[in-house]
Amino acid sequence: MSNDSVPKVLQVTRLELDLDATVWAFSRERRAEIDALFAELRREKPALFNGKVLLMHRYAIEGGVMRGSFLETDYASFVAWQRWGRPDAGIYDCFGAAAIQSADGAFLLGVMGNHTYNAGQIYFPCGTPDRDDIAEGGKVDFEFSVRRELREETGLEAESLEAEPGWSVVIDAELICAIKVLRSPLLADRLRTKIFETLARERQPELSDIRIARSTADFDPMMRDFVKTFLAHRFASH
């Protein structure tokens, strides 16, 4: 695991990610504790589902390419690892995110609904990769994952947006987020309204609000650190 405590943003041209048969020892060794914790969490939020998720257990960035391998575990084990302070357990919380940028240069972020595990937190459309993101040959497809999360959370289709080449990879100790910038031809306020129109049609939307960030002055204490790291880097360089 990395000892680098300073978050950083790296640009890469592509991702080469795969899934292998590695078993997560943390999940096996602390099974009883994990199950007890998740049962308690489900009493608070019955919508929580203990499905399968993918966690990265090794990676390297070289020559503009990020290569990495994932293992499969259950969501309860992942949540327990987070709740217990992300102890050194041989894995990284690695996922893809869609940074939606409006025509006037702002970025749009979602506020997670009260029924979700991350209620109130503010970040880009994203999610822990799962079996749906596994492509042919055991490849883990972050392009697909980002498009799926974007559509599920906002109703926007990636095909209607212009994708910036490459990825911005935020590395903050055991958290690694590969961010794809997707530009809309709409101004920020109109784009926000368009997303709200989608949310209004859903019985229980994942997002409760949409925030607009035009500069670091728009940062909110509920914004995830990886979001603030990316946006501060982006605003400073543009």
C-alpha positions as CSV (number, residue, x, y, z in Angstrom):
1,M,0.0,0.0,0.0
2,S,1.1,3.6,-0.7
3,N,2.5,5.7,2.2
4,D,2.1,8.9,0.1
5,S,-0.3,11.0,2.2
6,V,-0.5,13.9,-0.3
7,P,-3.4,13.5,-2.8
8,K,-2.3,13.9,-6.4
9,V,-3.8,14.0,-9.9
10,L,-2.1,12.2,-12.8
11,Q,-3.1,12.2,-16.5
12,V,-3.2,8.9,-18.2
13,T,-4.1,8.0,-21.8
14,R,-5.8,4.7,-21.1
15,L,-6.7,2.1,-18.4
16,E,-5.8,-1.6,-18.6
17,L,-7.7,-3.3,-15.9
18,D,-8.6,-6.9,-15.3
19,L,-10.2,-9.3,-12.7
20,D,-8.4,-12.3,-11.3
21,A,-9.2,-15.0,-8.8
22,T,-7.5,-13.5,-5.8
23,V,-9.4,-14.0,-2.5
24,W,-9.5,-11.1,-0.1
25,A,-8.1,-12.4,3.2
26,F,-9.7,-9.5,5.2
27,S,-13.2,-10.7,4.1
28,R,-12.6,-14.3,5.1
29,E,-10.8,-13.7,8.4
30,R,-13.3,-11.1,9.8
31,R,-16.5,-12.7,8.4
32,A,-18.5,-12.8,11.6
33,E,-17.7,-9.2,12.5
34,I,-18.6,-8.1,8.9
35,D,-21.9,-9.8,8.9
36,A,-22.8,-8.4,12.3
37,L,-22.0,-4.8,11.2
38,F,-23.9,-5.1,7.9
39,A,-27.0,-6.5,9.7
40,E,-26.9,-3.4,11.9
41,L,-26.5,-1.1,8.9
42,R,-29.5,-2.7,7.2
43,R,-31.7,-2.0,10.2
44,E,-30.9,1.7,9.6
45,K,-31.1,1.6,5.8
46,P,-33.1,-1.5,4.6
47,A,-32.3,-0.6,0.9
48,L,-28.7,-1.7,1.4
49,F,-28.0,-4.8,-0.7
50,N,-25.0,-7.2,-0.2
51,G,-24.1,-7.8,-3.8
52,K,-20.7,-8.5,-5.3
53,V,-18.2,-5.6,-5.9
54,L,-14.7,-5.3,-7.4
55,L,-11.7,-3.9,-5.4
56,M,-8.3,-3.3,-6.9
57,H,-5.4,-5.2,-5.2
58,R,-2.5,-4.0,-7.3
59,Y,-1.7,-1.3,-9.8
60,A,1.0,0.6,-11.6
61,I,1.1,3.8,-13.7
62,E,3.8,3.9,-16.4
63,G,4.1,5.5,-19.8
64,G,0.7,7.2,-19.5
65,V,-1.1,3.9,-18.8
66,M,-2.7,2.7,-15.6
67,R,-2.7,-1.1,-15.2
68,G,-4.4,-2.8,-12.4
69,S,-6.0,-6.0,-11.2
70,F,-9.2,-6.4,-9.2
71,L,-10.6,-9.1,-6.9
72,E,-14.3,-9.8,-6.2
73,T,-15.8,-9.6,-2.8
74,D,-19.1,-8.8,-1.2
75,Y,-20.4,-5.2,-0.5
76,A,-20.6,-5.9,3.3
77,S,-16.9,-6.6,3.5
78,F,-16.1,-3.4,1.5
79,V,-18.4,-1.3,3.8
80,A,-16.8,-2.8,6.9
81,W,-13.3,-2.0,5.7
82,Q,-14.5,1.6,5.2
83,R,-16.2,1.8,8.6
84,W,-13.2,0.5,10.4
85,G,-10.9,3.2,9.0
86,R,-9.7,1.5,5.8
87,P,-7.0,-0.6,7.5
88,D,-4.1,-1.9,5.5
89,A,-5.8,-4.9,3.9
90,G,-4.1,-5.2,0.5
91,I,-6.7,-3.4,-1.5
92,Y,-7.6,0.0,-3.0
93,D,-11.0,1.6,-3.4
94,C,-10.7,2.2,-7.2
95,F,-13.6,3.3,-9.3
96,G,-14.5,5.5,-12.4
97,A,-16.4,8.8,-12.2
98,A,-18.1,11.1,-14.7
99,A,-17.1,14.8,-14.3
100,I,-19.9,16.6,-16.1
101,Q,-18.8,19.9,-17.4
102,S,-21.2,22.5,-18.8
103,A,-20.6,24.7,-21.9
104,D,-19.6,27.6,-19.6
105,G,-16.9,25.6,-17.8
106,A,-18.7,24.6,-14.6
107,F,-18.9,21.1,-13.1
108,L,-22.1,19.5,-11.9
109,L,-22.2,17.2,-8.9
110,G,-24.9,15.1,-7.2
111,V,-26.0,15.1,-3.6
112,M,-26.7,11.6,-2.5
113,G,-30.3,10.9,-1.3
114,N,-31.1,10.2,2.4
115,H,-31.9,6.5,1.6
116,T,-28.4,5.8,0.3
117,Y,-25.4,4.7,2.2
118,N,-23.5,7.9,1.5
119,A,-26.5,10.2,2.3
120,G,-25.7,13.9,1.9
121,Q,-22.3,13.4,0.4
122,I,-21.5,15.4,-2.8
123,Y,-19.6,13.9,-5.7
124,F,-19.6,13.0,-9.4
125,P,-21.7,10.2,-10.8
126,C,-19.8,7.1,-9.9
127,G,-20.0,3.7,-8.2
128,T,-17.9,0.8,-7.0
129,P,-17.4,-1.5,-10.0
130,D,-19.3,-4.8,-10.0
131,R,-19.9,-7.8,-12.2
132,D,-21.8,-5.7,-14.8
133,D,-18.5,-3.9,-15.6
134,I,-16.6,-7.1,-16.5
135,A,-16.1,-7.3,-20.3
136,E,-14.9,-10.1,-22.5
137,G,-11.7,-11.8,-21.3
138,G,-12.1,-10.7,-17.7
139,K,-11.4,-7.0,-18.5
140,V,-12.8,-4.4,-16.1
141,D,-14.4,-1.7,-18.3
142,F,-14.4,1.7,-16.6
143,E,-15.7,3.3,-19.8
144,F,-18.9,1.2,-19.5
145,S,-19.1,1.8,-15.7
146,V,-18.9,5.5,-16.1
147,R,-21.6,5.6,-18.8
148,R,-23.9,3.3,-16.7
149,E,-23.5,5.4,-13.5
150,L,-24.0,8.6,-15.5
151,R,-27.3,7.3,-17.0
152,E,-28.6,5.8,-13.7
153,E,-27.9,8.8,-11.6
154,T,-28.7,11.7,-13.9
155,G,-30.5,10.4,-17.0
156,L,-27.8,11.8,-19.2
157,E,-26.4,9.6,-22.0
158,A,-22.6,9.7,-22.6
159,E,-23.2,9.8,-26.4
160,S,-24.8,13.3,-26.0
161,L,-21.6,14.6,-24.3
162,E,-18.1,15.1,-25.6
163,A,-15.5,12.9,-23.8
164,E,-12.2,14.4,-23.1
165,P,-9.3,12.1,-24.2
166,G,-7.7,10.1,-21.4
167,W,-8.4,10.0,-17.7
168,S,-7.6,12.2,-14.7
169,V,-6.6,9.8,-12.0
170,V,-6.9,11.0,-8.4
171,I,-4.7,9.1,-6.0
172,D,-5.3,9.7,-2.3
173,A,-3.7,6.8,-0.3
174,E,-5.9,3.8,-0.7
175,L,-8.5,5.7,-2.8
176,I,-8.0,5.8,-6.6
177,C,-10.6,7.5,-8.8
178,A,-10.3,7.5,-12.6
179,I,-12.2,10.6,-13.8
180,K,-13.6,11.0,-17.3
181,V,-14.5,14.6,-18.2
182,L,-17.7,14.7,-20.3
183,R,-18.6,18.1,-21.7
184,S,-22.2,19.2,-22.5
185,P,-23.2,21.8,-25.1
186,L,-25.7,23.2,-22.4
187,L,-25.0,26.0,-19.9
188,A,-24.8,24.9,-16.3
189,D,-28.2,26.1,-15.2
190,R,-30.0,24.5,-18.2
191,L,-28.1,21.3,-17.7
192,R,-29.0,21.2,-14.0
193,T,-32.7,21.7,-14.9
194,K,-32.5,18.9,-17.5
195,I,-31.1,16.5,-14.8
196,F,-33.9,17.6,-12.4
197,E,-36.5,16.7,-15.0
198,T,-35.2,13.2,-15.0
199,L,-35.0,12.9,-11.2
200,A,-38.6,14.1,-11.0
201,R,-39.8,11.1,-13.0
202,E,-38.2,8.6,-10.7
203,R,-39.9,7.1,-7.7
204,Q,-36.8,7.1,-5.5
205,P,-33.9,8.9,-7.3
206,E,-30.4,8.3,-6.0
207,L,-29.7,12.0,-6.0
208,S,-31.5,14.6,-3.9
209,D,-29.9,17.7,-5.5
210,I,-27.5,18.9,-8.1
211,R,-24.8,21.4,-7.3
212,I,-22.8,23.6,-9.6
213,A,-19.1,24.3,-9.0
214,R,-17.5,27.1,-11.0
215,S,-14.5,27.7,-8.7
216,T,-13.1,26.6,-5.3
217,A,-15.4,29.1,-3.7
218,D,-18.2,26.6,-4.4
219,F,-16.6,23.9,-2.4
220,D,-18.8,22.4,0.3
221,P,-17.8,20.4,3.4
222,M,-19.9,17.5,2.2
223,M,-17.9,17.2,-1.1
224,R,-15.8,14.1,-1.2
225,D,-12.0,14.8,-0.9
226,F,-11.3,13.3,-4.3
227,V,-13.7,15.7,-5.9
228,K,-12.1,18.7,-4.3
229,T,-8.7,17.5,-5.2
230,F,-9.7,17.1,-8.9
231,L,-11.6,20.4,-9.1
232,A,-8.8,22.4,-7.4
233,H,-6.3,20.9,-9.9
234,R,-8.7,21.6,-12.8
235,F,-9.5,25.2,-11.8
236,A,-5.9,26.0,-11.2
237,S,-4.7,24.6,-14.6
238,H,-7.6,26.1,-16.6
